Amino acid sequence: MASQPSEIIALLDGVHHGSFNGDEVSRLEVRAAARRLLARVESPYERAWGFCFEHPVVFAALQTFIDLGLWKAWTVGGGGEKSVDDLVKLCARRLFRLLVAFNVVEETGPDSYKPTPFSSSIGDESTKSPDYYEAFTGHMEAWTAWKTPWTKIYDPKKLLEGAKLGDDSPPLVVDVGGNTGLDISHVLKALPDLRPGALVLQDLPEIIAKAQVDDKVTAMVHDFFQPQPIKGSRAYFMHAVLHDWPDAQATQLLENTRDAMVKDYSKLFVYDIVMPPTGASISQSTMDVQMMSLLSAAERTKSAWETLLTGAGFKIVNFWPDPQKYEMLIEAEVA
């Protein structure tokens, strides 16, 4: 080896989230390289042990503390070092030892711990709720915030070219199934001079009730398996929507959208995973299995997207790559 083990360890220990100065692409590349390093360094037995025993029990420990309200209480209490008795009377010390081993919390002494940025974020309930749909909403908010904004992949100023922008004109962008509005807020940030009503956020009533969007964004209750009520928008946007549905339901959803579009004017943007022919990442392949097991759906390959969209009456204009190499932005028009 070119370096002594102690030198390698020191080098690796010196790399942290802030090492990349906000360069998310580089951080993800290093993260992937670290995963490959671990796969090479571990023995087959150690890898099997991790899959079968380590991951399930650490998740169980995290969930147990969520259910006991520990993370919330620790965060609301200001964080900081606390003894295990101060943190929670009901939790066994063995769970904290496990979380220390996984660097979820930091051990500062016998029965004393302090939170890490990760455990503090679990205790932040600004996007969490005990209700299932609200938990899903919080997950989607955090997941969407992690991704590259779609407006960094496609310049929304292009949508203004030839667009109808009068007070009585249809909206510029409709975010279909847009959760609480993070994606549509990216459009407003890029185009702050749009008139009120030029941007529309659509989702189910329990989601829209929680949405806190700018006054220029119209929050509208809509079931995307029903006909699209907004006709003639310049763009219809769907982020991580179609991967939830098998082809039959996805086709129905797309046809409802297509019927509201104006040929040679309206555009459809689908921001979703496009599975590569080889070398799918851990995130992509994990999500594919999640879709299969939970929803009988799948992450689609490029050819599968072409088949789906063509079958629903669209023609694909372009696949815009995500610099994080997680999703792609698919631009399509009415065929």
C-alpha positions as CSV (number, residue, x, y, z in Angstrom):
1,M,0.0,0.0,0.0
2,A,1.2,3.5,-0.8
3,S,0.4,4.8,2.7
4,Q,0.4,3.3,6.2
5,P,-3.1,2.4,7.6
6,S,-2.9,5.2,10.1
7,E,-2.3,7.7,7.3
8,I,-5.3,6.3,5.3
9,I,-7.5,6.4,8.4
10,A,-6.5,10.0,9.1
11,L,-7.2,11.0,5.5
12,L,-10.6,9.4,5.6
13,D,-11.5,10.8,9.0
14,G,-10.7,14.3,7.6
15,V,-13.5,14.1,5.0
16,H,-16.9,15.4,6.2
17,H,-20.1,16.9,4.8
18,G,-18.6,20.4,4.9
19,S,-15.5,19.4,2.9
20,F,-17.1,20.1,-0.4
21,N,-18.1,23.8,0.1
22,G,-21.7,23.1,-1.2
23,D,-20.5,21.2,-4.3
24,E,-23.3,18.5,-4.1
25,V,-22.1,16.7,-7.2
26,S,-18.6,16.2,-5.8
27,R,-20.0,15.1,-2.4
28,L,-22.2,12.5,-4.0
29,E,-19.3,11.2,-6.1
30,V,-17.1,10.8,-3.0
31,R,-20.0,9.2,-1.1
32,A,-20.3,6.6,-3.9
33,A,-16.6,6.0,-3.8
34,A,-16.7,5.5,-0.1
35,R,-19.4,2.9,-0.5
36,R,-17.3,1.1,-3.1
37,L,-14.3,1.3,-0.7
38,L,-16.4,-0.3,2.0
39,A,-17.5,-3.1,-0.3
40,R,-13.9,-3.8,-1.2
41,V,-12.5,-3.7,2.3
42,E,-15.2,-5.8,4.0
43,S,-15.1,-9.5,3.9
44,P,-18.1,-11.4,2.5
45,Y,-19.1,-12.4,6.0
46,E,-18.9,-8.8,7.2
47,R,-21.1,-7.6,4.3
48,A,-23.7,-10.4,5.0
49,W,-23.7,-9.5,8.7
50,G,-24.4,-5.9,7.8
51,F,-27.3,-6.6,5.5
52,C,-28.9,-9.2,7.8
53,F,-28.2,-7.8,11.3
54,E,-26.8,-4.3,11.5
55,H,-29.1,-2.4,9.2
56,P,-32.4,-3.8,10.6
57,V,-31.5,-3.3,14.2
58,V,-30.2,0.3,13.8
59,F,-33.4,1.2,12.0
60,A,-35.4,-0.5,14.8
61,A,-33.5,1.6,17.4
62,L,-34.2,4.8,15.4
63,Q,-37.9,4.0,15.1
64,T,-38.1,3.1,18.8
65,F,-36.7,6.4,19.8
66,I,-39.1,8.2,17.4
67,D,-42.1,6.4,18.9
68,L,-40.9,7.3,22.4
69,G,-40.5,10.9,21.4
70,L,-36.8,11.0,22.3
71,W,-35.6,12.9,19.3
72,K,-38.2,15.5,19.6
73,A,-37.6,16.0,23.3
74,W,-33.9,16.2,22.8
75,T,-34.2,18.7,19.9
76,V,-36.8,20.9,21.6
77,G,-34.7,20.9,24.8
78,G,-31.9,22.5,22.8
79,G,-29.8,19.5,22.2
80,G,-26.4,19.4,23.9
81,E,-24.8,16.7,26.1
82,K,-27.2,14.9,28.4
83,S,-26.9,11.7,30.5
84,V,-28.9,8.7,29.4
85,D,-31.1,9.2,32.4
86,D,-31.8,12.8,31.5
87,L,-32.6,11.8,27.9
88,V,-35.2,9.1,28.5
89,K,-36.0,6.9,31.4
90,L,-37.7,4.3,29.2
91,C,-34.9,3.6,26.7
92,A,-32.3,0.9,27.4
93,R,-28.7,1.9,27.3
94,R,-28.0,-0.9,24.8
95,L,-29.9,1.1,22.1
96,F,-27.6,4.1,22.7
97,R,-24.6,1.9,22.4
98,L,-25.8,0.7,19.1
99,L,-26.5,4.2,17.8
100,V,-23.0,5.3,18.9
101,A,-21.5,2.4,16.9
102,F,-23.3,3.8,13.8
103,N,-22.3,7.4,14.6
104,V,-26.0,8.4,15.0
105,V,-25.1,9.9,18.4
106,E,-21.7,10.6,19.9
107,E,-20.6,9.1,23.2
108,T,-18.9,11.6,25.5
109,G,-18.5,9.4,28.5
110,P,-20.1,6.6,30.5
111,D,-23.8,6.9,29.9
112,S,-23.4,10.4,28.4
113,Y,-24.1,11.3,24.8
114,K,-24.5,14.3,22.5
115,P,-26.5,14.5,19.3
116,T,-25.1,14.6,15.8
117,P,-26.5,16.7,13.0
118,F,-28.3,13.6,11.8
119,S,-30.0,12.8,15.1
120,S,-30.9,16.5,15.5
121,S,-32.6,16.5,12.1
122,I,-34.7,13.5,13.2
123,G,-35.9,15.5,16.2
124,D,-36.9,18.5,14.0
125,E,-40.6,17.9,13.5
126,S,-41.2,20.9,11.3
127,T,-42.0,18.5,8.4
128,K,-43.1,15.5,10.5
129,S,-46.4,14.3,12.1
130,P,-47.7,11.2,13.7
131,D,-50.3,10.8,10.9
132,Y,-49.2,8.6,8.1
133,Y,-49.9,11.0,5.2
134,E,-48.2,13.8,7.0
135,A,-45.2,11.5,7.6
136,F,-45.1,10.8,3.9
137,T,-45.4,14.5,3.1
138,G,-42.5,15.2,5.4
139,H,-40.4,12.5,3.7
140,M,-41.2,13.9,0.3
141,E,-40.3,17.4,1.4
142,A,-36.9,16.3,2.7
143,W,-36.3,14.0,-0.3
144,T,-37.1,16.8,-2.8
145,A,-35.0,19.3,-0.9
146,W,-32.0,16.9,-1.3
147,K,-32.4,16.7,-5.0
148,T,-31.2,19.1,-7.7
149,P,-33.9,21.7,-8.3
150,W,-35.4,21.0,-11.7
151,T,-35.0,24.7,-12.6
152,K,-31.2,24.1,-12.5
153,I,-31.6,21.4,-15.2
154,Y,-34.0,23.3,-17.5
155,D,-34.0,27.1,-17.5
156,P,-37.7,28.1,-16.9
157,K,-37.1,31.3,-18.8
158,K,-37.4,29.2,-22.0
159,L,-41.1,28.8,-21.1
160,L,-41.7,32.5,-21.4
161,E,-40.8,32.4,-25.1
162,G,-44.1,32.5,-27.0
163,A,-46.1,32.1,-23.7
164,K,-49.5,33.6,-23.1
165,L,-48.9,35.8,-20.0
166,G,-52.0,38.1,-19.9
167,D,-54.2,38.4,-16.8
168,D,-56.8,36.1,-18.4
169,S,-54.3,33.6,-19.8
170,P,-53.9,30.0,-18.5
171,P,-51.2,29.5,-15.9
172,L,-47.6,29.1,-17.0
173,V,-46.8,26.0,-14.9
174,V,-49.0,23.5,-13.2
175,D,-47.3,21.2,-10.7
176,V,-49.3,18.0,-10.7
177,G,-49.1,16.1,-7.5
178,G,-46.7,18.6,-6.2
179,N,-46.9,17.9,-2.5
180,T,-46.5,21.1,-0.4
181,G,-44.9,23.2,-3.2
182,L,-41.1,23.0,-3.1
183,D,-40.8,22.4,-6.8
184,I,-43.2,25.2,-7.8
185,S,-41.4,27.5,-5.5
186,H,-38.2,26.9,-7.5
187,V,-40.1,28.3,-10.6
188,L,-41.2,31.4,-8.7
189,K,-37.6,31.9,-7.4
190,A,-36.4,31.8,-11.0
191,L,-39.2,33.9,-12.4
192,P,-40.1,36.3,-9.5
193,D,-42.0,38.7,-11.8
194,L,-44.8,36.3,-12.7
195,R,-48.3,37.5,-12.1
196,P,-50.4,35.9,-9.3
197,G,-52.1,32.8,-10.6
198,A,-49.4,32.0,-13.2
199,L,-48.2,29.1,-11.0
200,V,-50.5,26.3,-9.8
201,L,-49.9,23.6,-7.2
202,Q,-52.1,20.6,-7.2
203,D,-52.5,17.7,-4.7
204,L,-55.0,15.9,-2.5
205,P,-57.0,18.0,0.0
206,E,-55.1,16.8,3.1
207,I,-51.8,17.9,1.5
208,I,-53.0,21.2,0.1
209,A,-54.4,22.0,3.5
210,K,-50.8,21.9,4.8
211,A,-49.2,23.8,1.9
212,Q,-47.7,27.1,2.7
213,V,-46.9,28.7,-0.7
214,D,-46.4,32.3,-1.9
215,D,-49.4,34.4,-2.7
216,K,-48.5,34.2,-6.4
217,V,-49.0,30.4,-6.3
218,T,-52.5,29.0,-6.5
219,A,-52.9,25.9,-4.3
220,M,-55.6,23.7,-5.8
221,V,-57.1,20.4,-4.7
222,H,-57.0,17.9,-7.6
223,D,-57.0,14.1,-8.0
224,F,-54.8,13.4,-11.0
225,F,-56.9,10.4,-11.9
226,Q,-59.7,12.8,-12.7
227,P,-59.7,15.1,-15.8
228,Q,-57.2,18.0,-15.5
229,P,-59.2,21.1,-14.8
230,I,-56.5,23.6,-15.8
231,K,-56.6,23.7,-19.6
232,G,-53.9,25.1,-21.9
233,S,-51.1,25.7,-19.5
234,R,-47.6,26.3,-20.9
235,A,-46.2,23.5,-18.8
236,Y,-47.4,20.6,-16.7
237,F,-44.8,19.3,-14.2
238,M,-44.7,15.9,-12.4
239,H,-41.9,15.1,-9.9
240,A,-41.6,11.5,-8.6
241,V,-45.3,10.9,-9.4
242,L,-45.3,8.4,-12.3
243,H,-42.8,6.0,-10.7
244,D,-45.5,5.3,-8.0
245,W,-47.8,3.7,-10.6
246,P,-47.8,0.7,-12.9
247,D,-48.2,1.5,-16.6
248,A,-52.0,1.2,-16.7
249,Q,-52.5,3.9,-14.0
250,A,-49.6,6.0,-15.2
251,T,-51.1,6.0,-18.7
252,Q,-54.5,7.2,-17.3
253,L,-52.8,10.0,-15.4
254,L,-50.8,11.0,-18.5
255,E,-53.9,10.9,-20.7
256,N,-55.8,13.2,-18.3
257,T,-52.9,15.7,-18.6
258,R,-52.5,15.3,-22.3
259,D,-56.2,16.1,-22.8
260,A,-55.7,19.5,-21.1
261,M,-52.7,20.4,-23.2
262,V,-52.5,22.4,-26.4
263,K,-50.6,20.8,-29.2
264,D,-47.4,22.8,-30.2
265,Y,-47.7,25.0,-27.2
266,S,-48.0,23.0,-24.0
267,K,-45.1,21.0,-22.5
268,L,-45.0,18.1,-20.1
269,F,-42.0,17.8,-17.8
270,V,-41.5,14.5,-15.9
271,Y,-38.7,14.6,-13.3
272,D,-38.1,11.0,-12.3
273,I,-35.5,8.3,-12.2
274,V,-34.3,6.9,-15.6
275,M,-32.6,3.7,-14.9
276,P,-29.2,3.4,-16.7
277,P,-28.6,0.2,-18.8
278,T,-25.7,-0.6,-16.4
279,G,-24.3,0.7,-13.2
280,A,-27.5,1.8,-11.4
281,S,-26.6,3.6,-8.2
282,I,-27.6,2.3,-4.7
283,S,-30.2,5.0,-4.5
284,Q,-31.7,4.1,-7.9
285,S,-31.7,0.4,-7.4
286,T,-33.1,0.7,-3.8
287,M,-35.9,2.9,-4.9
288,D,-36.7,0.5,-7.7
289,V,-37.2,-2.4,-5.3
290,Q,-39.2,-0.1,-3.0
291,M,-41.6,0.7,-5.8
292,M,-41.9,-3.0,-6.7
293,S,-42.5,-4.2,-3.2
294,L,-44.8,-1.4,-2.0
295,L,-46.7,-0.3,-5.1
296,S,-46.2,-3.0,-7.8
297,A,-44.5,-0.2,-9.8
298,A,-40.9,0.3,-11.0
299,E,-38.2,2.8,-11.9
300,R,-38.3,2.9,-15.7
301,T,-35.4,2.7,-18.2
302,K,-35.2,5.2,-21.0
303,S,-36.9,2.8,-23.4
304,A,-39.7,2.1,-20.8
305,W,-40.3,5.9,-20.5
306,E,-40.4,6.2,-24.3
307,T,-42.9,3.3,-24.5
308,L,-45.1,4.8,-21.7
309,L,-45.1,8.4,-23.0
310,T,-45.6,7.4,-26.6
311,G,-48.4,5.1,-25.7
312,A,-50.2,8.0,-23.9
313,G,-50.0,10.3,-26.9
314,F,-46.7,12.2,-26.3
315,K,-43.5,12.6,-28.1
316,I,-40.3,13.0,-26.1
317,V,-38.3,16.2,-26.9
318,N,-35.3,15.6,-24.7
319,F,-33.9,13.8,-21.6
320,W,-32.2,16.4,-19.5
321,P,-29.6,14.8,-17.1
322,D,-29.4,15.6,-13.4
323,P,-25.8,16.4,-12.4
324,Q,-26.3,14.3,-9.3
325,K,-27.0,11.4,-11.6
326,Y,-30.1,10.4,-9.7
327,E,-33.0,11.5,-11.9
328,M,-33.6,13.0,-15.3
329,L,-36.0,15.7,-16.5
330,I,-38.0,14.4,-19.4
331,E,-39.4,17.1,-21.7
332,A,-42.3,15.9,-23.9
333,E,-45.1,17.4,-26.0
334,V,-48.4,16.2,-27.4
335,A,-47.7,13.9,-30.4
